[in-house]
Amino acid sequence: MIAAQLFNEREENAIKTIYGVVTIGTIWRFLKLEGNVVDIDLTEYYIKNVNKILGILLASFKEFSV
């Protein structure tokens, strides 16, 4: 996420928020980087709740479609 932030700064892309995910395939965790602040969603999302995982992923993409 920091590498993506640095890349965007160097390329002069005005991207305020970088989203990230950590997964082992069956358990997912979501993160958000804004400036030098990282927000970590402490909830573990299990693959049996795939609709919730897809909803979180979709919400992060919707920010860029505006």
All heavy atoms as a GROMACS GRO file, in nm:
protein
  534
    1MET      N    1   0.082  -0.117   0.000
    1MET     CA    2   0.000   0.000   0.000
    1MET      C    3   0.088   0.125   0.000
    1MET      O    4   0.057   0.221  -0.070
    1MET     CB    5  -0.094  -0.002   0.121
    1MET     CG    6  -0.200  -0.110   0.112
    1MET     SD    7  -0.295  -0.138   0.263
    1MET     CE    8  -0.366   0.019   0.294
    2ILE      N    9   0.196   0.120   0.077
    2ILE     CA   10   0.287   0.234   0.079
    2ILE      C   11   0.355   0.249  -0.056
    2ILE      O   12   0.370   0.360  -0.107
    2ILE     CB   13   0.390   0.220   0.193
    2ILE    CG1   14   0.318   0.233   0.327
    2ILE    CG2   15   0.500   0.324   0.181
    2ILE    CD1   16   0.402   0.204   0.447
    3ALA      N   17   0.391   0.137  -0.117
    3ALA     CA   18   0.451   0.143  -0.250
    3ALA      C   19   0.354   0.203  -0.352
    3ALA      O   20   0.393   0.285  -0.435
    3ALA     CB   21   0.495   0.003  -0.294
    4ALA      N   22   0.227   0.166  -0.344
    4ALA     CA   23   0.126   0.222  -0.435
    4ALA      C   24   0.111   0.372  -0.410
    4ALA      O   25   0.099   0.450  -0.504
    4ALA     CB   26  -0.007   0.151  -0.416
    5GLN      N   27   0.113   0.411  -0.284
    5GLN     CA   28   0.102   0.553  -0.249
    5GLN      C   29   0.220   0.632  -0.305
    5GLN      O   30   0.202   0.737  -0.368
    5GLN     CB   31   0.095   0.567  -0.097
    5GLN     CG   32   0.070   0.707  -0.049
    5GLN     CD   33   0.068   0.712   0.103
    5GLN    OE1   34   0.161   0.664   0.168
    5GLN    NE2   35  -0.039   0.767   0.158
    6LEU      N   36   0.341   0.579  -0.288
    6LEU     CA   37   0.460   0.646  -0.340
    6LEU      C   38   0.458   0.654  -0.492
    6LEU      O   39   0.492   0.757  -0.551
    6LEU     CB   40   0.587   0.574  -0.292
    6LEU     CG   41   0.619   0.586  -0.144
    6LEU    CD1   42   0.735   0.494  -0.107
    6LEU    CD2   43   0.650   0.730  -0.106
    7PHE      N   44   0.418   0.545  -0.556
    7PHE     CA   45   0.409   0.544  -0.702
    7PHE      C   46   0.314   0.652  -0.751
    7PHE      O   47   0.345   0.728  -0.843
    7PHE     CB   48   0.364   0.407  -0.752
    7PHE     CG   49   0.339   0.402  -0.899
    7PHE    CD1   50   0.445   0.384  -0.988
    7PHE    CD2   51   0.212   0.417  -0.951
    7PHE    CE1   52   0.423   0.382  -1.124
    7PHE    CE2   53   0.188   0.414  -1.088
    7PHE     CZ   54   0.295   0.396  -1.174
    8ASN      N   55   0.196   0.659  -0.690
    8ASN     CA   56   0.096   0.759  -0.732
    8ASN      C   57   0.145   0.901  -0.708
    8ASN      O   58   0.119   0.990  -0.789
    8ASN     CB   59  -0.038   0.733  -0.664
    8ASN     CG   60  -0.109   0.615  -0.725
    8ASN    OD1   61  -0.122   0.606  -0.845
    8ASN    ND2   62  -0.152   0.522  -0.642
    9GLU      N   63   0.215   0.923  -0.599
    9GLU     CA   64   0.271   1.056  -0.574
    9GLU      C   65   0.373   1.094  -0.681
    9GLU      O   66   0.371   1.205  -0.732
    9GLU     CB   67   0.336   1.060  -0.436
    9GLU     CG   68   0.237   1.064  -0.322
    9GLU     CD   69   0.304   1.053  -0.186
    9GLU    OE1   70   0.428   1.049  -0.177
    9GLU    OE2   71   0.229   1.048  -0.085
   10ARG      N   72   0.460   1.001  -0.715
   10ARG     CA   73   0.563   1.027  -0.817
   10ARG      C   74   0.503   1.050  -0.955
   10ARG      O   75   0.556   1.127  -1.034
   10ARG     CB   76   0.664   0.913  -0.820
   10ARG     CG   77   0.751   0.911  -0.698
   10ARG     CD   78   0.853   0.802  -0.704
   10ARG     NE   79   0.928   0.800  -0.579
   10ARG     CZ   80   0.980   0.692  -0.525
   10ARG    NH1   81   0.966   0.575  -0.585
   10ARG    NH2   82   1.046   0.699  -0.413
   11GLU      N   83   0.393   0.981  -0.983
   11GLU     CA   84   0.325   0.995  -1.112
   11GLU      C   85   0.225   1.110  -1.112
   11GLU      O   86   0.156   1.131  -1.211
   11GLU     CB   87   0.255   0.864  -1.150
   11GLU     CG   88   0.348   0.749  -1.175
   11GLU     CD   89   0.435   0.770  -1.297
   11GLU    OE1   90   0.382   0.813  -1.402
   11GLU    OE2   91   0.557   0.744  -1.287
   12GLU      N   92   0.217   1.180  -0.999
   12GLU     CA   93   0.126   1.293  -0.981
   12GLU      C   94  -0.020   1.252  -1.001
   12GLU      O   95  -0.101   1.328  -1.054
   12GLU     CB   96   0.166   1.410  -1.070
   12GLU     CG   97   0.304   1.462  -1.037
   12GLU     CD   98   0.347   1.580  -1.122
   12GLU    OE1   99   0.268   1.628  -1.206
   12GLU    OE2  100   0.461   1.624  -1.104
   13ASN      N  101  -0.054   1.132  -0.956
   13ASN     CA  102  -0.193   1.085  -0.954
   13ASN      C  103  -0.252   1.124  -0.819
   13ASN      O  104  -0.200   1.086  -0.715
   13ASN     CB  105  -0.201   0.933  -0.970
   13ASN     CG  106  -0.154   0.887  -1.105
   13ASN    OD1  107  -0.173   0.956  -1.204
   13ASN    ND2  108  -0.092   0.772  -1.110
   14ALA      N  109  -0.359   1.198  -0.820
   14ALA     CA  110  -0.420   1.247  -0.696
   14ALA      C  111  -0.513   1.140  -0.637
   14ALA      O  112  -0.635   1.151  -0.645
   14ALA     CB  113  -0.496   1.375  -0.722
   15ILE      N  114  -0.454   1.037  -0.582
   15ILE     CA  115  -0.532   0.931  -0.518
   15ILE      C  116  -0.513   0.947  -0.368
   15ILE      O  117  -0.405   0.926  -0.314
   15ILE     CB  118  -0.489   0.791  -0.566
   15ILE    CG1  119  -0.516   0.780  -0.716
   15ILE    CG2  120  -0.562   0.683  -0.488
   15ILE    CD1  121  -0.471   0.651  -0.778
   16LYS      N  122  -0.621   0.984  -0.301
   16LYS     CA  123  -0.618   1.015  -0.158
   16LYS      C  124  -0.613   0.889  -0.072
   16LYS      O  125  -0.545   0.885   0.030
   16LYS     CB  126  -0.741   1.099  -0.123
   16LYS     CG  127  -0.753   1.138   0.021
   16LYS     CD  128  -0.880   1.219   0.043
   16LYS     CE  129  -0.941   1.179   0.175
   16LYS     NZ  130  -1.068   1.241   0.201
   17THR      N  131  -0.685   0.786  -0.114
   17THR     CA  132  -0.700   0.666  -0.032
   17THR      C  133  -0.651   0.543  -0.107
   17THR      O  134  -0.688   0.521  -0.222
   17THR     CB  135  -0.847   0.646   0.008
   17THR    OG1  136  -0.894   0.765   0.071
   17THR    CG2  137  -0.863   0.530   0.103
   18ILE      N  138  -0.570   0.462  -0.039
   18ILE     CA  139  -0.524   0.334  -0.092
   18ILE      C  140  -0.590   0.226  -0.008
   18ILE      O  141  -0.581   0.227   0.115
   18ILE     CB  142  -0.370   0.319  -0.083
   18ILE    CG1  143  -0.299   0.435  -0.151
   18ILE    CG2  144  -0.325   0.184  -0.136
   18ILE    CD1  145  -0.308   0.436  -0.300
   19TYR      N  146  -0.658   0.133  -0.074
   19TYR     CA  147  -0.723   0.022  -0.004
   19TYR      C  148  -0.638  -0.102  -0.017
   19TYR      O  149  -0.571  -0.123  -0.118
   19TYR     CB  150  -0.862  -0.004  -0.064
   19TYR     CG  151  -0.957   0.110  -0.040
   19TYR    CD1  152  -0.978   0.208  -0.136
   19TYR    CD2  153  -1.025   0.120   0.081
   19TYR    CE1  154  -1.065   0.313  -0.113
   19TYR    CE2  155  -1.112   0.225   0.105
   19TYR     CZ  156  -1.131   0.322   0.008
   19TYR     OH  157  -1.216   0.426   0.032
   20GLY      N  158  -0.643  -0.186   0.085
   20GLY     CA  159  -0.567  -0.310   0.082
   20GLY      C  160  -0.646  -0.423   0.145
   20GLY      O  161  -0.743  -0.401   0.217
   21VAL      N  162  -0.601  -0.542   0.118
   21VAL     CA  163  -0.662  -0.662   0.175
   21VAL      C  164  -0.552  -0.762   0.206
   21VAL      O  165  -0.453  -0.771   0.134
   21VAL     CB  166  -0.767  -0.722   0.078
   21VAL    CG1  167  -0.706  -0.767  -0.051
   21VAL    CG2  168  -0.844  -0.834   0.145
   22VAL      N  169  -0.571  -0.833   0.314
   22VAL     CA  170  -0.482  -0.943   0.352
   22VAL      C  171  -0.570  -1.066   0.362
   22VAL      O  172  -0.676  -1.062   0.426
   22VAL     CB  173  -0.414  -0.916   0.488
   22VAL    CG1  174  -0.328  -1.034   0.529
   22VAL    CG2  175  -0.332  -0.789   0.482
   23THR      N  176  -0.529  -1.174   0.297
   23THR     CA  177  -0.611  -1.294   0.298
   23THR      C  178  -0.524  -1.418   0.292
   23THR      O  179  -0.413  -1.416   0.237
   23THR     CB  180  -0.711  -1.296   0.181
   23THR    OG1  181  -0.793  -1.413   0.192
   23THR    CG2  182  -0.641  -1.293   0.046
   24ILE      N  183  -0.577  -1.524   0.352
   24ILE     CA  184  -0.518  -1.657   0.332
   24ILE      C  185  -0.611  -1.741   0.244
   24ILE      O  186  -0.594  -1.860   0.231
   24ILE     CB  187  -0.490  -1.728   0.466
   24ILE    CG1  188  -0.618  -1.751   0.545
   24ILE    CG2  189  -0.387  -1.653   0.548
   24ILE    CD1  190  -0.601  -1.844   0.666
   25GLY      N  191  -0.708  -1.673   0.186
   25GLY     CA  192  -0.804  -1.739   0.098
   25GLY      C  193  -0.937  -1.765   0.166
   25GLY      O  194  -1.042  -1.746   0.108
   26THR      N  195  -0.933  -1.807   0.291
   26THR     CA  196  -1.056  -1.836   0.362
   26THR      C  197  -1.091  -1.728   0.465
   26THR      O  198  -1.205  -1.719   0.508
   26THR     CB  199  -1.048  -1.972   0.434
   26THR    OG1  200  -0.934  -1.971   0.521
   26THR    CG2  201  -1.036  -2.086   0.334
   27ILE      N  202  -0.993  -1.650   0.504
   27ILE     CA  203  -1.014  -1.541   0.599
   27ILE      C  204  -0.959  -1.413   0.536
   27ILE      O  205  -0.848  -1.412   0.483
   27ILE     CB  206  -0.942  -1.568   0.733
   27ILE    CG1  207  -0.990  -1.699   0.794
   27ILE    CG2  208  -0.965  -1.451   0.830
   27ILE    CD1  209  -0.911  -1.743   0.916
   28TRP      N  210  -1.038  -1.306   0.541
   28TRP     CA  211  -1.002  -1.180   0.479
   28TRP      C  212  -1.002  -1.068   0.583
   28TRP      O  213  -1.086  -1.066   0.672
   28TRP     CB  214  -1.105  -1.144   0.371
   28TRP     CG  215  -1.104  -1.237   0.254
   28TRP    CD1  216  -1.131  -1.371   0.255
   28TRP    CD2  217  -1.078  -1.204   0.119
   28TRP    NE1  218  -1.122  -1.423   0.129
   28TRP    CE2  219  -1.090  -1.321   0.043
   28TRP    CE3  220  -1.046  -1.085   0.055
   28TRP    CZ2  221  -1.071  -1.324  -0.094
   28TRP    CZ3  222  -1.028  -1.088  -0.083
   28TRP    CH2  223  -1.039  -1.206  -0.156
   29ARG      N  224  -0.908  -0.973   0.567
   29ARG     CA  225  -0.903  -0.851   0.648
   29ARG      C  226  -0.881  -0.734   0.554
   29ARG      O  227  -0.806  -0.744   0.457
   29ARG     CB  228  -0.786  -0.855   0.747
   29ARG     CG  229  -0.813  -0.929   0.873
   29ARG     CD  230  -0.814  -0.826   0.986
   29ARG     NE  231  -0.859  -0.881   1.109
   29ARG     CZ  232  -0.784  -0.903   1.214
   29ARG    NH1  233  -0.656  -0.877   1.210
   29ARG    NH2  234  -0.836  -0.949   1.323
   30PHE      N  235  -0.942  -0.619   0.584
   30PHE     CA  236  -0.935  -0.503   0.497
   30PHE      C  237  -0.865  -0.388   0.566
   30PHE      O  238  -0.877  -0.369   0.687
   30PHE     CB  239  -1.076  -0.463   0.452
   30PHE     CG  240  -1.141  -0.568   0.366
   30PHE    CD1  241  -1.220  -0.667   0.422
   30PHE    CD2  242  -1.118  -0.571   0.230
   30PHE    CE1  243  -1.278  -0.766   0.344
   30PHE    CE2  244  -1.174  -0.669   0.151
   30PHE     CZ  245  -1.254  -0.767   0.208
   31LEU      N  246  -0.793  -0.309   0.485
   31LEU     CA  247  -0.716  -0.196   0.534
   31LEU      C  248  -0.739  -0.075   0.446
   31LEU      O  249  -0.779  -0.089   0.329
   31LEU     CB  250  -0.565  -0.228   0.532
   31LEU     CG  251  -0.519  -0.352   0.605
   31LEU    CD1  252  -0.511  -0.468   0.509
   31LEU    CD2  253  -0.385  -0.327   0.669
   32LYS      N  254  -0.709   0.043   0.500
   32LYS     CA  255  -0.721   0.167   0.424
   32LYS      C  256  -0.607   0.258   0.466
   32LYS      O  257  -0.581   0.276   0.585
   32LYS     CB  258  -0.856   0.232   0.454
   32LYS     CG  259  -0.879   0.363   0.383
   32LYS     CD  260  -1.022   0.413   0.399
   32LYS     CE  261  -1.051   0.452   0.541
   32LYS     NZ  262  -1.180   0.524   0.555
   33LEU      N  263  -0.535   0.315   0.369
   33LEU     CA  264  -0.424   0.407   0.394
   33LEU      C  265  -0.460   0.544   0.340
   33LEU      O  266  -0.489   0.559   0.221
   33LEU     CB  267  -0.297   0.355   0.327
   33LEU     CG  268  -0.174   0.444   0.332
   33LEU    CD1  269  -0.127   0.464   0.476
   33LEU    CD2  270  -0.062   0.384   0.248
   34GLU      N  271  -0.460   0.644   0.428
   34GLU     CA  272  -0.483   0.784   0.389
   34GLU      C  273  -0.371   0.866   0.451
   34GLU      O  274  -0.362   0.874   0.574
   34GLU     CB  275  -0.618   0.834   0.438
   34GLU     CG  276  -0.734   0.773   0.365
   34GLU     CD  277  -0.867   0.829   0.409
   34GLU    OE1  278  -0.908   0.804   0.524
   34GLU    OE2  279  -0.929   0.899   0.327
   35GLY      N  280  -0.288   0.924   0.365
   35GLY     CA  281  -0.173   0.998   0.417
   35GLY      C  282  -0.080   0.903   0.488
   35GLY      O  283  -0.031   0.806   0.429
   36ASN      N  284  -0.055   0.927   0.616
   36ASN     CA  285   0.030   0.836   0.692
   36ASN      C  286  -0.050   0.762   0.800
   36ASN      O  287   0.006   0.713   0.897
   36ASN     CB  288   0.148   0.911   0.755
   36ASN     CG  289   0.103   1.020   0.851
   36ASN    OD1  290  -0.015   1.046   0.867
   36ASN    ND2  291   0.199   1.084   0.915
   37VAL      N  292  -0.182   0.751   0.779
   37VAL     CA  293  -0.270   0.683   0.874
   37VAL      C  294  -0.326   0.556   0.809
   37VAL      O  295  -0.383   0.560   0.701
   37VAL     CB  296  -0.386   0.775   0.918
   37VAL    CG1  297  -0.482   0.701   1.009
   37VAL    CG2  298  -0.332   0.900   0.985
   38VAL      N  299  -0.308   0.444   0.879
   38VAL     CA  300  -0.363   0.316   0.833
   38VAL      C  301  -0.479   0.279   0.922
   38VAL      O  302  -0.466   0.276   1.044
   38VAL     CB  303  -0.256   0.205   0.838
   38VAL    CG1  304  -0.317   0.071   0.799
   38VAL    CG2  305  -0.139   0.238   0.750
   39ASP      N  306  -0.593   0.251   0.860
   39ASP     CA  307  -0.709   0.199   0.932
   39ASP      C  308  -0.718   0.050   0.902
   39ASP      O  309  -0.714   0.009   0.785
   39ASP     CB  310  -0.839   0.266   0.886
   39ASP     CG  311  -0.849   0.410   0.931
   39ASP    OD1  312  -0.809   0.438   1.045
   39ASP    OD2  313  -0.897   0.493   0.852
   40ILE      N  314  -0.728  -0.030   1.006
   40ILE     CA  315  -0.738  -0.175   0.991
   40ILE      C  316  -0.874  -0.218   1.043
   40ILE      O  317  -0.909  -0.192   1.158
   40ILE     CB  318  -0.626  -0.247   1.068
   40ILE    CG1  319  -0.489  -0.200   1.018
   40ILE    CG2  320  -0.641  -0.398   1.054
   40ILE    CD1  321  -0.374  -0.249   1.103
   41ASP      N  322  -0.950  -0.284   0.957
   41ASP     CA  323  -1.078  -0.341   0.999
   41ASP      C  324  -1.045  -0.465   1.083
   41ASP      O  325  -0.987  -0.561   1.032
   41ASP     CB  326  -1.162  -0.377   0.876
   41ASP     CG  327  -1.300  -0.428   0.912
   41ASP    OD1  328  -1.326  -0.457   1.031
   41ASP    OD2  329  -1.383  -0.438   0.819
   42LEU      N  330  -1.078  -0.462   1.210
   42LEU     CA  331  -1.042  -0.571   1.299
   42LEU      C  332  -1.128  -0.696   1.282
   42LEU      O  333  -1.096  -0.802   1.334
   42LEU     CB  334  -1.049  -0.523   1.445
   42LEU     CG  335  -0.951  -0.411   1.480
   42LEU    CD1  336  -0.968  -0.369   1.625
   42LEU    CD2  337  -0.808  -0.452   1.451
   43THR      N  338  -1.235  -0.683   1.204
   43THR     CA  339  -1.321  -0.798   1.177
   43THR      C  340  -1.254  -0.892   1.078
   43THR      O  341  -1.198  -0.849   0.978
   43THR     CB  342  -1.456  -0.752   1.120
   43THR    OG1  343  -1.516  -0.661   1.212
   43THR    CG2  344  -1.549  -0.868   1.094
   44GLU      N  345  -1.258  -1.021   1.107
   44GLU     CA  346  -1.213  -1.121   1.011
   44GLU      C  347  -1.336  -1.168   0.933
   44GLU      O  348  -1.436  -1.206   0.992
   44GLU     CB  349  -1.148  -1.240   1.082
   44GLU     CG  350  -1.016  -1.205   1.147
   44GLU     CD  351  -0.950  -1.325   1.213
   44GLU    OE1  352  -1.020  -1.423   1.246
   44GLU    OE2  353  -0.829  -1.318   1.231
   45TYR      N  354  -1.327  -1.160   0.801
   45TYR     CA  355  -1.437  -1.201   0.714
   45TYR      C  356  -1.404  -1.338   0.657
   45TYR      O  357  -1.299  -1.356   0.595
   45TYR     CB  358  -1.457  -1.098   0.603
   45TYR     CG  359  -1.495  -0.962   0.656
   45TYR    CD1  360  -1.398  -0.866   0.685
   45TYR    CD2  361  -1.627  -0.930   0.683
   45TYR    CE1  362  -1.431  -0.742   0.736
   45TYR    CE2  363  -1.662  -0.806   0.734
   45TYR     CZ  364  -1.563  -0.713   0.761
   45TYR     OH  365  -1.597  -0.590   0.813
   46TYR      N  366  -1.494  -1.431   0.680
   46TYR     CA  367  -1.472  -1.568   0.635
   46TYR      C  368  -1.535  -1.591   0.499
   46TYR      O  369  -1.638  -1.531   0.465
   46TYR     CB  370  -1.529  -1.668   0.738
   46TYR     CG  371  -1.453  -1.660   0.869
   46TYR    CD1  372  -1.492  -1.571   0.969
   46TYR    CD2  373  -1.341  -1.738   0.889
   46TYR    CE1  374  -1.421  -1.562   1.088
   46TYR    CE2  375  -1.269  -1.730   1.007
   46TYR     CZ  376  -1.310  -1.642   1.106
   46TYR     OH  377  -1.239  -1.633   1.223
   47ILE      N  378  -1.474  -1.677   0.420
   47ILE     CA  379  -1.515  -1.700   0.282
   47ILE      C  380  -1.662  -1.746   0.274
   47ILE      O  381  -1.728  -1.724   0.173
   47ILE     CB  382  -1.420  -1.799   0.211
   47ILE    CG1  383  -1.436  -1.792   0.059
   47ILE    CG2  384  -1.440  -1.940   0.262
   47ILE    CD1  385  -1.394  -1.663  -0.002
   48LYS      N  386  -1.714  -1.804   0.381
   48LYS     CA  387  -1.856  -1.844   0.378
   48LYS      C  388  -1.947  -1.721   0.366
   48LYS      O  389  -2.062  -1.734   0.326
   48LYS     CB  390  -1.892  -1.926   0.501
   48LYS     CG  391  -1.886  -1.852   0.631
   48LYS     CD  392  -1.919  -1.941   0.749
   48LYS     CE  393  -1.909  -1.862   0.878
   48LYS     NZ  394  -1.936  -1.944   0.994
   49ASN      N  395  -1.895  -1.603   0.398
   49ASN     CA  396  -1.968  -1.477   0.382
   49ASN      C  397  -1.918  -1.402   0.259
   49ASN      O  398  -1.889  -1.282   0.264
   49ASN     CB  399  -1.953  -1.390   0.507
   49ASN     CG  400  -2.014  -1.454   0.629
   49ASN    OD1  401  -2.118  -1.516   0.619
   49ASN    ND2  402  -1.949  -1.439   0.742
   50VAL      N  403  -1.908  -1.473   0.148
   50VAL     CA  404  -1.851  -1.416   0.026
   50VAL      C  405  -1.927  -1.292  -0.020
   50VAL      O  406  -1.866  -1.199  -0.074
   50VAL     CB  407  -1.841  -1.522  -0.086
   50VAL    CG1  408  -1.977  -1.561  -0.137
   50VAL    CG2  409  -1.752  -1.473  -0.198
   51ASN      N  410  -2.056  -1.284   0.004
   51ASN     CA  411  -2.132  -1.165  -0.036
   51ASN      C  412  -2.083  -1.041   0.039
   51ASN      O  413  -2.076  -0.933  -0.019
   51ASN     CB  414  -2.281  -1.186  -0.015
   51ASN     CG  415  -2.342  -1.280  -0.116
   51ASN    OD1  416  -2.286  -1.301  -0.223
   51ASN    ND2  417  -2.454  -1.340  -0.081
   52LYS      N  418  -2.051  -1.056   0.165
   52LYS     CA  419  -2.000  -0.943   0.244
   52LYS      C  420  -1.862  -0.902   0.191
   52LYS      O  421  -1.834  -0.783   0.175
   52LYS     CB  422  -1.991  -0.984   0.392
   52LYS     CG  423  -1.942  -0.876   0.483
   52LYS     CD  424  -2.044  -0.766   0.498
   52LYS     CE  425  -2.002  -0.670   0.607
   52LYS     NZ  426  -2.092  -0.558   0.620
   53ILE      N  427  -1.775  -0.998   0.163
   53ILE     CA  428  -1.642  -0.968   0.109
   53ILE      C  429  -1.654  -0.895  -0.024
   53ILE      O  430  -1.588  -0.793  -0.046
   53ILE     CB  431  -1.560  -1.099   0.093
   53ILE    CG1  432  -1.530  -1.158   0.232
   53ILE    CG2  433  -1.432  -1.074   0.015
   53ILE    CD1  434  -1.473  -1.298   0.229
   54LEU      N  435  -1.738  -0.945  -0.113
   54LEU     CA  436  -1.757  -0.880  -0.243
   54LEU      C  437  -1.816  -0.740  -0.227
   54LEU      O  438  -1.779  -0.649  -0.301
   54LEU     CB  439  -1.845  -0.965  -0.333
   54LEU     CG  440  -1.782  -1.097  -0.380
   54LEU    CD1  441  -1.883  -1.181  -0.456
   54LEU    CD2  442  -1.657  -1.071  -0.462
   55GLY      N  443  -1.904  -0.722  -0.130
   55GLY     CA  444  -1.962  -0.590  -0.104
   55GLY      C  445  -1.856  -0.490  -0.060
   55GLY      O  446  -1.856  -0.375  -0.104
   56ILE      N  447  -1.765  -0.533   0.025
   56ILE     CA  448  -1.657  -0.444   0.070
   56ILE      C  449  -1.566  -0.409  -0.046
   56ILE      O  450  -1.528  -0.293  -0.065
   56ILE     CB  451  -1.579  -0.510   0.185
   56ILE    CG1  452  -1.668  -0.524   0.308
   56ILE    CG2  453  -1.453  -0.429   0.218
   56ILE    CD1  454  -1.611  -0.612   0.418
   57LEU      N  455  -1.531  -0.508  -0.127
   57LEU     CA  456  -1.447  -0.482  -0.244
   57LEU      C  457  -1.515  -0.387  -0.342
   57LEU      O  458  -1.453  -0.293  -0.392
   57LEU     CB  459  -1.411  -0.613  -0.314
   57LEU     CG  460  -1.317  -0.706  -0.238
   57LEU    CD1  461  -1.311  -0.842  -0.306
   57LEU    CD2  462  -1.179  -0.645  -0.225
   58LEU      N  463  -1.642  -0.408  -0.366
   58LEU     CA  464  -1.716  -0.323  -0.458
   58LEU      C  465  -1.724  -0.180  -0.406
   58LEU      O  466  -1.710  -0.085  -0.483
   58LEU     CB  467  -1.857  -0.380  -0.481
   58LEU     CG  468  -1.945  -0.303  -0.578
   58LEU    CD1  469  -1.881  -0.297  -0.716
   58LEU    CD2  470  -2.082  -0.367  -0.585
   59ALA      N  471  -1.746  -0.164  -0.277
   59ALA     CA  472  -1.755  -0.029  -0.218
   59ALA      C  473  -1.625   0.049  -0.240
   59ALA      O  474  -1.629   0.170  -0.267
   59ALA     CB  475  -1.786  -0.039  -0.070
   60SER      N  476  -1.511  -0.018  -0.233
   60SER     CA  477  -1.384   0.053  -0.254
   60SER      C  478  -1.369   0.096  -0.400
   60SER      O  479  -1.312   0.201  -0.429
   60SER     CB  480  -1.266  -0.031  -0.209
   60SER     OG  481  -1.253  -0.146  -0.289
   61PHE      N  482  -1.423   0.019  -0.494
   61PHE     CA  483  -1.414   0.056  -0.635
   61PHE      C  484  -1.512   0.166  -0.671
   61PHE      O  485  -1.485   0.246  -0.760
   61PHE     CB  486  -1.438  -0.066  -0.726
   61PHE     CG  487  -1.323  -0.160  -0.730
   61PHE    CD1  488  -1.331  -0.286  -0.672
   61PHE    CD2  489  -1.205  -0.122  -0.790
   61PHE    CE1  490  -1.224  -0.373  -0.676
   61PHE    CE2  491  -1.096  -0.209  -0.797
   61PHE     CZ  492  -1.106  -0.334  -0.738
   62LYS      N  493  -1.625   0.171  -0.604
   62LYS     CA  494  -1.725   0.273  -0.635
   62LYS      C  495  -1.671   0.414  -0.612
   62LYS      O  496  -1.712   0.507  -0.679
   62LYS     CB  497  -1.851   0.251  -0.553
   62LYS     CG  498  -1.937   0.141  -0.604
   62LYS     CD  499  -2.067   0.133  -0.527
   62LYS     CE  500  -2.157   0.028  -0.589
   62LYS     NZ  501  -2.285   0.021  -0.518
   63GLU      N  502  -1.580   0.429  -0.520
   63GLU     CA  503  -1.522   0.561  -0.492
   63GLU      C  504  -1.454   0.618  -0.615
   63GLU      O  505  -1.455   0.738  -0.638
   63GLU     CB  506  -1.420   0.551  -0.378
   63GLU     CG  507  -1.355   0.684  -0.344
   63GLU     CD  508  -1.257   0.673  -0.228
   63GLU    OE1  509  -1.284   0.598  -0.135
   63GLU    OE2  510  -1.154   0.740  -0.236
   64PHE      N  511  -1.396   0.533  -0.698
   64PHE     CA  512  -1.322   0.578  -0.815
   64PHE      C  513  -1.409   0.596  -0.938
   64PHE      O  514  -1.366   0.652  -1.037
   64PHE     CB  515  -1.207   0.482  -0.847
   64PHE     CG  516  -1.106   0.478  -0.736
   64PHE    CD1  517  -1.098   0.369  -0.652
   64PHE    CD2  518  -1.022   0.585  -0.715
   64PHE    CE1  519  -1.006   0.364  -0.550
   64PHE    CE2  520  -0.929   0.582  -0.612
   64PHE     CZ  521  -0.922   0.472  -0.529
   65SER      N  522  -1.533   0.551  -0.933
   65SER     CA  523  -1.620   0.562  -1.050
   65SER      C  524  -1.696   0.694  -1.055
   65SER      O  525  -1.767   0.721  -1.149
   65SER     CB  526  -1.718   0.445  -1.054
   65SER     OG  527  -1.807   0.454  -0.944
   66VAL      N  528  -1.679   0.776  -0.952
   66VAL     CA  529  -1.751   0.904  -0.946
   66VAL      C  530  -1.683   1.008  -1.031
   66VAL      O  531  -1.569   1.014  -1.051
   66VAL     CB  532  -1.761   0.952  -0.799
   66VAL    CG1  533  -1.825   1.087  -0.791
   66VAL    CG2  534  -1.835   0.850  -0.718
   0.00000   0.00000   0.00000
